[in-house]
């Protein structure tokens, strides 16, 4: 006899499996494909917009040029006020139960833009605790006009250079 029964059985078993020492990566690839799809479909895609703001500069009065329109939009809990820094209040838009009247503000600013077409900057002055949504809507009304012109929808640029500041008491 050339060995025990156990040795022969092991030799037969090893002979059958000889040449099969490659690695099976199919299950690992299946898991990776599923993970990739899961990560892609659960990813949050957000569109971020950045709006550039310019802070008003403190320039000494003697260095200022001859008085021109210095447009200010003041946001108060009682309403919106359009003013000229040099001459005072131009127009007031009282707040209603439904909120601020952004459309009337935009229409009025379009009339101001027609009188001062070269003017590109405006300052939005805010009282304390103004909601962020209100700030954004006022800035949109100051920057862009959306309305009707000759019976057609129209959109135009009003005062694209918007500065923010604190409202006077």
N, CA, C and O of each residue as an XYZ file, in Angstrom:
676
protein
N       0.804     -1.177      0.000
C       0.000      0.000      0.000
C       0.841      1.232      0.000
O       1.849      1.331      0.700
N       0.435      2.112     -0.751
C       1.231      3.334     -0.840
C       0.514      4.471     -0.108
O       0.114      5.442     -0.752
N       0.349      4.390      1.124
C      -0.241      5.437      1.944
C      -1.603      5.038      2.491
O      -2.166      4.012      2.110
N      -2.089      5.812      3.332
C      -3.373      5.526      3.956
C      -4.515      6.023      3.089
O      -4.314      6.711      2.088
N      -5.697      5.659      3.497
C      -6.894      6.059      2.750
C      -7.080      7.585      2.813
O      -7.519      8.207      1.846
N      -6.751      8.148      3.922
C      -6.918      9.608      4.073
C      -5.962     10.345      3.157
O      -6.322     11.367      2.572
N      -4.741      9.834      3.027
C      -3.761     10.482      2.158
C      -4.195     10.404      0.716
O      -4.024     11.361     -0.039
N      -4.772      9.240      0.311
C      -5.242      9.114     -1.081
C      -6.409     10.065     -1.348
O      -6.492     10.685     -2.408
N      -7.296     10.165     -0.379
C      -8.451     11.034     -0.540
C      -7.991     12.493     -0.671
O      -8.534     13.228     -1.496
N      -7.025     12.917      0.105
C      -6.510     14.278      0.023
C      -5.812     14.516     -1.307
O      -5.933     15.593     -1.891
N      -5.082     13.513     -1.787
C      -4.400     13.659     -3.075
C      -5.395     13.811     -4.198
O      -5.191     14.624     -5.100
N      -6.515     13.014     -4.163
C      -7.553     13.132     -5.190
C      -8.220     14.499     -5.134
O      -8.464     15.117     -6.170
N      -8.513     14.968     -3.939
C      -9.169     16.253     -3.770
C      -8.286     17.393     -4.275
O      -8.763     18.325     -4.922
N      -6.984     17.302     -3.964
C      -6.059     18.339     -4.447
C      -5.895     18.275     -5.953
O      -5.724     19.307     -6.601
N      -5.946     17.070     -6.522
C      -5.789     16.934     -7.964
C      -6.968     17.565     -8.687
O      -6.799     18.165     -9.749
N      -8.164     17.433     -8.116
C      -9.351     18.025     -8.741
C      -9.302     19.552     -8.730
O      -9.738     20.199     -9.682
N      -8.781     20.110     -7.672
C      -8.771     21.571     -7.517
C      -7.498     22.220     -8.054
O      -7.348     23.438     -7.958
N      -6.580     21.440     -8.615
C      -5.335     21.985     -9.113
C      -5.614     22.906    -10.310
O      -6.375     22.547    -11.208
N      -4.997     24.086    -10.317
C      -5.192     25.032    -11.424
C      -6.326     26.007    -11.170
O      -6.571     26.870    -12.013
N      -7.025     25.915    -10.057
C      -8.141     26.808     -9.752
C      -7.784     27.755     -8.613
O      -8.557     27.883     -7.664
N      -6.684     28.393     -8.680
C      -6.296     29.311     -7.612
C      -6.476     30.776     -8.022
O      -5.787     31.642     -7.482
N      -7.405     31.089     -8.987
C      -7.706     32.474     -9.349
C      -8.754     33.037     -8.391
O      -9.501     32.294     -7.755
N      -8.791     34.354     -8.306
C      -9.674     35.040     -7.379
C     -10.965     35.403     -8.095
O     -10.923     35.962     -9.191
N     -12.109     35.098     -7.497
C     -13.411     35.420     -8.080
C     -13.836     36.805     -7.573
O     -14.196     36.955     -6.406
N     -13.794     37.828     -8.463
C     -14.115     39.198     -8.042
C     -15.513     39.625     -8.485
O     -15.882     40.783     -8.288
N     -16.289     38.741     -9.066
C     -17.637     39.081     -9.524
C     -18.518     39.562     -8.373
O     -19.188     40.582     -8.532
N     -18.555     38.889     -7.225
C     -19.389     39.412     -6.135
C     -18.941     40.791     -5.657
O     -19.773     41.626     -5.302
N     -17.634     41.032     -5.647
C     -17.142     42.337     -5.230
C     -17.550     43.416     -6.233
O     -17.897     44.525     -5.826
N     -17.517     43.117     -7.526
C     -17.958     44.079     -8.542
C     -19.447     44.356     -8.417
O     -19.870     45.497     -8.598
N     -20.251     43.350     -8.114
C     -21.684     43.556     -7.934
C     -21.950     44.528     -6.787
O     -22.783     45.426     -6.908
N     -21.255     44.349     -5.702
C     -21.422     45.233     -4.550
C     -20.988     46.659     -4.904
O     -21.654     47.619     -4.516
N     -19.888     46.803     -5.631
C     -19.401     48.138     -5.992
C     -20.388     48.857     -6.912
O     -20.622     50.054     -6.744
N     -20.966     48.150     -7.874
C     -21.933     48.763     -8.787
C     -23.149     49.240     -8.008
O     -23.643     50.343     -8.242
N     -23.625     48.435     -7.103
C     -24.781     48.825     -6.295
C     -24.449     50.039     -5.431
O     -25.274     50.944     -5.299
N     -23.264     50.073     -4.845
C     -22.863     51.226     -4.028
C     -22.746     52.501     -4.845
O     -23.148     53.572     -4.389
N     -22.201     52.395     -6.043
C     -22.059     53.577     -6.902
C     -23.422     54.144     -7.257
O     -23.629     55.354     -7.170
N     -24.366     53.279     -7.661
C     -25.709     53.760     -7.976
C     -26.367     54.372     -6.743
O     -27.022     55.409     -6.847
N     -26.208     53.761     -5.606
C     -26.785     54.296     -4.379
C     -26.221     55.678     -4.069
O     -26.975     56.586     -3.719
N     -24.914     55.850     -4.190
C     -24.298     57.137     -3.898
C     -24.704     58.213     -4.896
O     -24.899     59.368     -4.519
N     -24.832     57.845     -6.152
C     -25.227     58.822     -7.172
C     -26.664     59.282     -6.949
O     -26.949     60.478     -7.016
N     -27.563     58.349     -6.687
C     -28.971     58.713     -6.564
C     -29.313     59.351     -5.230
O     -30.356     59.994     -5.114
N     -28.475     59.194     -4.231
C     -28.760     59.845     -2.954
C     -27.979     61.135     -2.773
O     -28.149     61.821     -1.765
N     -27.133     61.475     -3.724
C     -26.362     62.716     -3.622
C     -27.308     63.910     -3.752
O     -28.267     63.867     -4.523
N     -27.041     64.947     -3.015
C     -27.849     66.155     -3.063
C     -27.172     67.118     -4.029
O     -26.037     67.544     -3.818
N     -27.890     67.445     -5.081
C     -27.365     68.378     -6.055
C     -28.014     69.729     -5.784
O     -29.233     69.865     -5.892
N     -27.224     70.710     -5.437
C     -27.765     72.026     -5.148
C     -27.131     73.048     -6.077
O     -25.960     72.965     -6.449
N     -27.960     74.008     -6.429
C     -27.478     75.088     -7.290
C     -27.301     76.321     -6.412
O     -28.267     76.830     -5.841
N     -26.106     76.783     -6.310
C     -25.796     77.907     -5.446
C     -25.578     79.144     -6.305
O     -24.829     79.129     -7.283
N     -26.257     80.214     -5.907
C     -26.059     81.481     -6.594
C     -25.387     82.440     -5.632
O     -25.723     82.502     -4.449
N     -24.461     83.163     -6.147
C     -23.749     84.133     -5.326
C     -24.049     85.512     -5.884
O     -23.890     85.768     -7.078
N     -24.477     86.376     -5.018
C     -24.799     87.737     -5.413
C     -23.765     88.659     -4.779
O     -23.612     88.686     -3.558
N     -23.070     89.401     -5.603
C     -22.016     90.275     -5.100
C     -22.625     91.543     -4.527
O     -23.447     92.197     -5.170
N     -22.219     91.881     -3.322
C     -22.698     93.083     -2.655
C     -21.553     94.067     -2.481
O     -20.403     93.677     -2.281
N     -21.880     95.326     -2.558
C     -20.897     96.378     -2.342
C     -21.320     97.152     -1.103
O     -22.456     97.618     -1.018
N     -20.425     97.289     -0.155
C     -20.729     98.060      1.038
C     -20.534     99.536      0.748
O     -19.584     99.917      0.063
N     -21.436    100.378      1.271
C     -21.290    101.810      0.992
C     -20.020    102.354      1.642
O     -19.664    101.995      2.765
N     -19.368    103.209      0.914
C     -18.112    103.786      1.399
C     -18.405    105.083      2.152
O     -19.332    105.816      1.807
N     -17.619    105.352      3.165
C     -17.729    106.598      3.905
C     -16.779    107.613      3.276
O     -15.571    107.586      3.508
N     -17.354    108.503      2.477
C     -16.561    109.514      1.788
C     -16.846    110.858      2.452
O     -18.012    111.195      2.659
N     -15.823    111.632      2.792
C     -16.063    112.953      3.392
C     -16.923    113.826      2.480
O     -16.800    113.773      1.256
N     -17.801    114.634      3.095
C     -18.744    115.441      2.335
C     -18.056    116.402      1.368
O     -18.583    116.666      0.287
N     -16.890    116.927      1.737
C     -16.228    117.897      0.857
C     -15.688    117.252     -0.419
O     -15.424    117.956     -1.394
N     -15.519    115.917     -0.431
C     -15.005    115.234     -1.614
C     -16.113    114.744     -2.541
O     -15.832    114.272     -3.642
N     -17.368    114.850     -2.107
C     -18.472    114.379     -2.934
C     -18.712    115.326     -4.105
O     -18.556    116.538     -3.955
N     -19.087    114.800     -5.262
C     -19.395    115.674     -6.399
C     -20.716    116.407     -6.168
O     -21.363    116.252     -5.133
N     -21.086    117.188     -7.138
C     -22.358    117.912     -7.066
C     -23.470    116.908     -6.836
O     -23.429    115.791     -7.351
N     -24.474    117.316     -6.049
C     -25.518    116.392     -5.618
C     -26.208    115.721     -6.807
O     -26.673    116.368     -7.746
N     -26.247    114.416     -6.719
C     -26.975    113.614     -7.698
C     -27.900    112.688     -6.920
O     -27.983    112.772     -5.694
N     -28.569    111.837     -7.605
C     -29.465    110.885     -6.954
C     -28.654    109.829     -6.212
O     -27.842    109.126     -6.814
N     -28.872    109.721     -4.930
C     -28.290    108.659     -4.102
C     -29.464    107.827     -3.611
O     -30.051    108.108     -2.566
N     -29.793    106.808     -4.376
C     -31.002    106.027     -4.147
C     -30.860    105.108     -2.940
O     -29.888    104.362     -2.822
N     -31.850    105.172     -2.043
C     -31.895    104.312     -0.861
C     -33.279    103.688     -0.772
O     -34.286    104.377     -0.934
N     -33.328    102.404     -0.517
C     -34.579    101.698     -0.275
C     -34.522    101.231      1.171
O     -33.676    100.415      1.535
N     -35.421    101.749      1.987
C     -35.415    101.459      3.419
C     -36.513    100.444      3.714
O     -37.677    100.660      3.377
N     -36.134     99.334      4.348
C     -37.080     98.267      4.678
C     -37.401     98.378      6.164
O     -36.539     98.189      7.023
N     -38.674     98.692      6.445
C     -39.159     98.802      7.824
C     -40.329     97.835      8.011
O     -40.919     97.394      7.025
N     -40.670     97.503      9.238
C     -41.840     96.635      9.453
C     -43.138     97.267      8.960
O     -44.083     96.556      8.617
N     -43.191     98.591      8.923
C     -44.398     99.287      8.479
C     -44.492     99.400      6.965
O     -45.571     99.689      6.448
N     -43.408     99.184      6.237
C     -43.439     99.267      4.786
C     -42.078     99.551      4.193
O     -41.055     99.526      4.878
N     -42.093     99.819      2.909
C     -40.873    100.123      2.154
C     -40.856    101.612      1.837
O     -41.892    102.199      1.527
N     -39.685    102.216      1.914
C     -39.534    103.636      1.597
C     -38.428    103.801      0.575
O     -37.347    103.230      0.718
N     -38.701    104.583     -0.455
C     -37.683    104.927     -1.448
C     -37.289    106.369     -1.167
O     -38.135    107.261     -1.112
N     -35.991    106.579     -0.991
C     -35.521    107.914     -0.613
C     -34.263    108.259     -1.390
O     -33.563    107.395     -1.917
N     -34.006    109.562     -1.437
C     -32.749    110.074     -1.949
C     -31.960    110.540     -0.729
O     -32.488    111.286      0.096
N     -30.732    110.121     -0.606
C     -29.916    110.475      0.554
C     -29.790    111.989      0.697
O     -29.687    112.506      1.810
N     -29.797    112.691     -0.424
C     -29.611    114.137     -0.397
C     -30.897    114.909     -0.120
O     -30.872    115.911      0.595
N     -32.035    114.451     -0.683
C     -33.269    115.234     -0.570
C     -34.320    114.623      0.336
O     -35.250    115.328      0.729
N     -34.224    113.362      0.685
C     -35.190    112.764      1.604
C     -36.118    111.776      0.916
O     -35.803    111.239     -0.146
N     -37.269    111.545      1.543
C     -38.229    110.535      1.103
C     -38.817    110.885     -0.259
O     -39.258    112.011     -0.486
N     -38.818    109.906     -1.165
C     -39.416    110.084     -2.488
C     -40.786    109.412     -2.564
O     -41.742    110.000     -3.071
N     -40.879    108.187     -2.061
C     -42.121    107.419     -2.153
C     -42.150    106.393     -1.031
O     -41.114    105.826     -0.682
N     -43.338    106.150     -0.459
C     -43.501    105.135      0.582
C     -44.513    104.103      0.107
O     -45.507    104.440     -0.537
N     -44.250    102.845      0.430
C     -45.139    101.737      0.100
C     -45.484    101.019      1.398
O     -44.709    100.183      1.862
N     -46.646    101.334      1.996
C     -46.981    100.726      3.286
C     -47.174     99.210      3.157
O     -47.629     98.719      2.124
N     -46.824     98.487      4.209
C     -47.009     97.035      4.240
C     -48.488     96.738      4.487
O     -49.162     97.449      5.232
N     -48.969     95.694      3.859
C     -50.354     95.263      4.040
C     -50.355     93.945      4.810
O     -49.303     93.442      5.204
N     -51.535     93.403      5.015
C     -51.641     92.115      5.711
C     -50.967     91.009      4.901
O     -50.503     90.020      5.469
N     -50.911     91.171      3.575
C     -50.272     90.186      2.710
C     -48.768     90.356      2.594
O     -48.104     89.535      1.961
N     -48.220     91.401      3.190
C     -46.775     91.632      3.136
C     -46.448     92.899      2.371
O     -47.285     93.788      2.218
N     -45.224     92.963      1.898
C     -44.746     94.135      1.167
C     -45.196     94.089     -0.289
O     -45.431     93.014     -0.841
N     -45.314     95.271     -0.910
C     -45.722     95.375     -2.310
C     -44.470     95.533     -3.185
O     -44.076     96.647     -3.532
N     -43.861     94.404     -3.528
C     -42.627     94.422     -4.306
C     -42.885     94.872     -5.746
O     -42.026     95.505     -6.361
N     -44.054     94.551     -6.278
C     -44.367     94.927     -7.664
C     -44.448     96.453     -7.814
O     -43.909     97.015     -8.767
N     -45.117     97.114     -6.875
C     -45.198     98.590     -6.935
C     -43.821     99.213     -6.753
O     -43.500    100.213     -7.396
N     -43.007     98.626     -5.880
C     -41.636     99.111     -5.694
C     -40.859     99.018     -6.998
O     -40.179     99.966     -7.392
N     -40.960     97.879     -7.664
C     -40.241     97.679     -8.922
C     -40.739     98.642     -9.996
O     -39.939     99.193    -10.752
N     -42.068     98.850    -10.071
C     -42.621     99.806    -11.046
C     -42.109    101.225    -10.788
O     -41.738    101.935    -11.723
N     -42.091    101.634     -9.517
C     -41.610    102.975     -9.191
C     -40.125    103.121     -9.524
O     -39.696    104.142    -10.061
N     -39.350    102.088     -9.198
C     -37.918    102.142     -9.506
C     -37.668    102.159    -11.015
O     -36.667    102.717    -11.466
N     -38.561    101.558    -11.794
C     -38.432    101.632    -13.256
C     -38.635    103.073    -13.730
O     -37.957    103.521    -14.655
N     -39.559    103.797    -13.103
C     -39.750    105.205    -13.459
C     -38.538    106.041    -13.048
O     -38.135    106.955    -13.767
N     -37.960    105.721    -11.885
C     -36.744    106.429    -11.454
C     -35.605    106.147    -12.431
O     -34.845    107.051    -12.779
N     -35.487    104.901    -12.869
C     -34.426    104.512    -13.815
C     -34.603    105.242    -15.147
O     -33.620    105.591    -15.802
N     -35.856    105.473    -15.547
C     -36.095    106.208    -16.800
C     -35.596    107.652    -16.681
O     -35.140    108.224    -17.671
N     -35.675    108.251    -15.486
C     -35.187    109.620    -15.289
C     -33.682    109.679    -15.113
O     -33.056    110.680    -15.460
N     -33.091    108.608    -14.574
C     -31.642    108.551    -14.336
C     -31.077    107.276    -14.961
O     -30.723    106.344    -14.238
N     -30.987    107.218    -16.285
C     -30.566    105.963    -16.943
C     -29.118    105.561    -16.669
O     -28.779    104.382    -16.773
N     -28.262    106.516    -16.321
C     -26.855    106.187    -16.080
C     -26.622    105.651    -14.664
O     -25.562    105.096    -14.377
N     -27.597    105.815    -13.792
C     -27.480    105.370    -12.388
C     -27.549    103.844    -12.319
O     -28.485    103.239    -12.840
N     -26.554    103.219    -11.672
C     -26.513    101.759    -11.583
C     -26.477    101.230    -10.153
O     -26.594    100.024     -9.935
N     -26.312    102.138     -9.165
C     -26.183    101.638     -7.797
C     -27.340    102.123     -6.934
O     -27.922    103.183     -7.164
N     -27.650    101.306     -5.934
C     -28.684    101.625     -4.958
C     -28.274    100.996     -3.636
O     -27.514    100.028     -3.603
N     -28.783    101.552     -2.555
C     -28.480    101.035     -1.220
C     -29.772    100.575     -0.574
O     -30.752    101.319     -0.523
N     -29.770     99.344     -0.081
C     -30.914     98.806      0.653
C     -30.561     98.896      2.137
O     -29.595     98.290      2.599
N     -31.363     99.663      2.867
C     -31.135     99.860      4.297
C     -32.187     99.066      5.071
O     -33.385     99.184      4.813
N     -31.724     98.262      6.015
C     -32.597     97.310      6.707
C     -32.685     97.630      8.193
O     -31.691     97.973      8.832
N     -33.890     97.511      8.724
C     -34.040     97.572     10.172
C     -33.696     96.206     10.741
O     -33.558     95.235      9.997
N     -33.560     96.130     12.047
C     -33.188     94.868     12.697
C     -34.293     93.823     12.514
O     -35.475     94.152     12.413
N     -33.877     92.573     12.474
C     -34.778     91.415     12.398
C     -35.620     91.372     11.133
O     -36.772     90.942     11.183
N     -35.083     91.802     10.013
C     -35.773     91.660      8.733
C     -35.521     90.245      8.230
O     -34.370     89.813      8.170
N     -36.580     89.509      7.865
C     -36.373     88.135      7.385
C     -35.531     88.098      6.108
O     -35.571     89.012      5.285
N     -34.774     87.021      5.972
C     -33.875     86.865      4.824
C     -34.654     86.871      3.515
O     -34.198     87.453      2.531
N     -35.813     86.239      3.488
C     -36.621     86.190      2.274
C     -37.026     87.594      1.834
O     -37.047     87.886      0.638
N     -37.344     88.453      2.778
C     -37.697     89.838      2.456
C     -36.509     90.563      1.850
O     -36.666     91.316      0.889
N     -35.319     90.343      2.404
C     -34.110     90.981      1.861
C     -33.897     90.576      0.408
O     -33.625     91.420     -0.445
N     -34.021     89.289      0.134
C     -33.800     88.782     -1.226
C     -34.833     89.354     -2.188
O     -34.484     89.755     -3.298
N     -36.102     89.400     -1.778
C     -37.143     89.908     -2.671
C     -36.981     91.404     -2.935
O     -37.214     91.861     -4.054
N     -36.586     92.167     -1.923
C     -36.346     93.598     -2.134
C     -35.158     93.788     -3.077
O     -35.210     94.625     -3.978
N     -34.091     93.016     -2.872
C     -32.923     93.135     -3.757
C     -33.280     92.764     -5.193
O     -32.800     93.403     -6.129
N     -34.111     91.745     -5.381
C     -34.552     91.378     -6.732
C     -35.379     92.495     -7.356
O     -35.223     92.785     -8.542
N     -36.258     93.127     -6.577
C     -37.073     94.229     -7.095
C     -36.204     95.432     -7.455
O     -36.532     96.174     -8.380
N     -35.103     95.630     -6.736
C     -34.204     96.754     -7.016
C     -33.336     96.463     -8.238
O     -33.054     97.367     -9.025
N     -32.918     95.231     -8.402
C     -31.994     94.873     -9.483
C     -32.676     94.689    -10.838
O     -32.130     95.099    -11.863
N     -33.868     94.074    -10.857
C     -34.495     93.654    -12.120
C     -35.948     94.109    -12.155
O     -36.668     94.021    -11.161
N     -36.364     94.598    -13.323
C     -37.760     94.957    -13.543
C     -38.415     93.857    -14.359
O     -37.921     93.476    -15.420
N     -39.523     93.355    -13.858
C     -40.317     92.369    -14.600
C     -41.741     92.886    -14.630
O     -42.389     93.003    -13.590
N     -42.227     93.192    -15.816
C     -43.585     93.722    -15.934
C     -44.031     93.694    -17.381
O     -43.493     92.945    -18.196
N     -45.025     94.519    -17.693
C     -45.574     94.581    -19.041
C     -45.156     95.894    -19.695
O     -45.170     96.950    -19.063
N     -44.787     95.811    -20.963
C     -44.437     96.992    -21.734
C     -45.039     96.809    -23.122
O     -44.703     95.860    -23.830
N     -45.912     97.703    -23.501
C     -46.630     97.631    -24.780
C     -47.382     96.311    -24.914
O     -47.439     95.731    -25.998
N     -47.956     95.842    -23.815
C     -48.742     94.608    -23.848
C     -47.918     93.334    -23.880
O     -48.480     92.241    -23.960
N     -46.623     93.449    -23.819
C     -45.734     92.280    -23.855
C     -44.976     92.170    -22.535
O     -44.642     93.186    -21.925
N     -44.703     90.949    -22.093
C     -43.884     90.820    -20.880
C     -42.492     91.398    -21.122
O     -41.867     91.135    -22.149
N     -42.020     92.185    -20.166
C     -40.711     92.836    -20.316
C     -39.879     92.578    -19.070
O     -40.398     92.435    -17.963
N     -38.589     92.524    -19.286
C     -37.643     92.345    -18.186
C     -36.435     93.222    -18.477
O     -35.901     93.220    -19.586
N     -36.016     93.970    -17.466
C     -34.890     94.859    -17.678
C     -34.098     95.063    -16.406
O     -34.535     94.726    -15.305
N     -32.922     95.624    -16.594
C     -32.033     95.878    -15.477
C     -32.339     97.254    -14.901
O     -32.476     98.228    -15.640
N     -32.446     97.329    -13.572
C     -32.680     98.611    -12.916
C     -31.394     99.116    -12.279
O     -30.668     99.904    -12.885
N     -31.112     98.672    -11.071
C     -29.933     99.105    -10.329
C     -29.171     97.854     -9.875
O     -29.404     97.364     -8.770
N     -28.267     97.329    -10.710
C     -27.624     96.037    -10.415
C     -26.590     96.077     -9.290
O     -26.284     95.038     -8.706
N     -26.055     97.235     -8.982
C     -25.041     97.332     -7.921
C     -25.743     97.668     -6.605
O     -26.012     98.833     -6.310
N     -26.030     96.643     -5.833
C     -26.800     96.791     -4.601
C     -25.868     96.746     -3.394
O     -25.036     95.846     -3.270
N     -26.018     97.727     -2.508
C     -25.280     97.762     -1.249
C     -26.279     97.573     -0.106
O     -27.446     97.948     -0.222
N     -25.817     96.997      0.981
C     -26.657     96.805      2.158
C     -26.146     97.641      3.315
O     -24.946     97.889      3.437
N     -27.076     98.076      4.169
C     -26.694     98.852      5.337
C     -27.814     98.847      6.362
O     -28.872     98.260      6.134
N     -27.580     99.497      7.483
C     -28.576     99.603      8.533
C     -29.461    100.825      8.284
O     -28.981    101.888      7.889
N     -30.754    100.652      8.520
C     -31.713    101.736      8.316
C     -31.546    102.785      9.398
O     -31.251    102.453     10.546
N     -31.735    104.065      9.038
C     -31.690    105.108     10.055
C     -32.898    105.000     10.977
O     -33.954    104.507     10.579
N     -32.736    105.460     12.191
C     -33.834    105.377     13.180
C     -34.889    106.383     12.906
O     -35.879    106.454     13.633
